[in-house]
């Protein structure tokens, strides 16, 4: 079962100090980045497949983000952190899966995220990667069967994606944007490292401060994706 990706939004990062420490103890939880404000959160919600959004009750949710949350309530759950007094004084309009009363205990946090995980992944039929080790890629009116372990990296080019394969001199070009294409890939084996690049973790030769080397290709590391990449590197070191 894939990891659950979560994001923390609020105007005071200190609010999440305890729960961020709790996430380290749960191996299937992935924190995409450090806590961000609502304006910054819009970028991460668009670029990453966020499963759980932890929100400080005092955070002002703009109408545009509220609409986004409501439209994605089947795949994205909101967990609000608040004291009982704060809950009585605030009206949360977007889809809220659960409330975590402050101060948050580890037991309450763990039980809540487990329930969210079960809700987001109720059946094996949702995870096709347990059944297949390949994906069909449509390119120029043909469908190419490509095994996941053949994919080196993917490069997004606005409305289409170039898929680079092992032992193939030219990439397969598909008329899907990068976000839609990578949704078909197993999250355990691939990671987004830049707005325009997704790489296979098993194909990386070298990682430096600013780029990744796969064969003869140097792939830049975007600032927004750096912390998640190096967290995985540290876990594998």
Secondary structure, DSSP 8 states (H G I E B T S, - for coil): ---EEEEEE-S-GGGGHHHHHHHHT-TTEEE-SS-B-HHHHHHHHHHS---EEEEETT----HHHHHHHHHTTTT-EEEEEE-HHHHHH----S-EEEEEESS--HHHHHHHHHHHHHHHT--GGG-GGGT-SEEEEEETTEEEEEEGGGEEEEEEETTEEEEEETT-SS-EEESS-HHHHHTTS-TTTEEEEETTEEEEGGG--EE-SSEEEETTEEEE--HHHHHHHHHHHHHT-
